[in-house]
Amino acid sequence: MVAVNGLHYCSFVYRFPLLDIDYIEIIGDIILKRIVFDSADKYPHSLRGNNSKLSQKICQIRMEPQSHIITECVNKLTPFIGLLEKPLNSGSEIEISGTVRLLPYVFSINLQQGSNVYPHPIINLHVSIRFNQLAHAGNHVVLCNAWNNDQGWGTEEFAPSECPFVPGSDFVFKVLCRDSDFVAWVNDRPLFTFKHRFDFKRIDTIYVQGEMFIKHVKVFL
């Protein structure tokens, strides 16, 4: 796995044994400052810092003392990581406003436990918006799933209503956390209901990636 400026960039499957590696070659127009060899039990190593590119994609979401609205994150790039100061409760609502890119393939929204790529975080709710799916007659689809360490990905659930996300258009996605399930809307129209598979009170991270632009992220407790 490769990280750039503290954020995961890509993965590459081994083609040869790691034990065969015995040197590093760096070529091109760069000024090499240092090379560090280290071991890590988490990846990426750190998601906090003063790096300007990092701050465009990571937001520490804190509670405002005089209201039940958590400080919003505005105009962020994807992949976006929202770190919750307090966990979600029954009645908590998340609002994500954004714009779908003109030629999208997929974007996704996760409510998860932890912000690392490795070890794999427990994902209480994974919402994947997929465009031009051949298996669905070329239609756009919305599917939901969850991930844990014991079973990996569970059974996919497709949203029963027509996909409301349109390339090049604005949207407001809202998800309400209830005692037994998540309920989601897009542009004030019902989208899906997804029953909890794991303890939702452990959710501490909002993760958004894919072909969309984020205008704001708000959390209401």
Sequence and secondary structure as in RCSB ss.txt:
>XXXX:A:sequence
MVAVNGLHYCSFVYRFPLLDIDYIEIIGDIILKRIVFDSADKYPHSLRGNNSKLSQKICQIRMEPQSHIITECVN
KLTPFIGLLEKPLNSGSEIEISGTVRLLPYVFSINLQQGSNVYPHPIINLHVSIRFNQLAHAGNHVVLCNAWNND
QGWGTEEFAPSECPFVPGSDFVFKVLCRDSDFVAWVNDRPLFTFKHRFDFKRIDTIYVQGEMFIKHVKVFL
>XXXX:A:secstr
 EEETTEEEE    SS GGG       SS           SSBSS S SS HHHHTTEEEE B TTSSEEEEEEE
E SSEEEEESS   TT EEEEEEEE SS  EEEEEEEE S SBS  EEEEEEEEEEEEGGGTTEEEEEEEEEETT
TEE   EE SS     TT EEEEEEEE SSEEEEEETTEEEEEEE SS GGG  EEEEEESEEEEEEEEE 
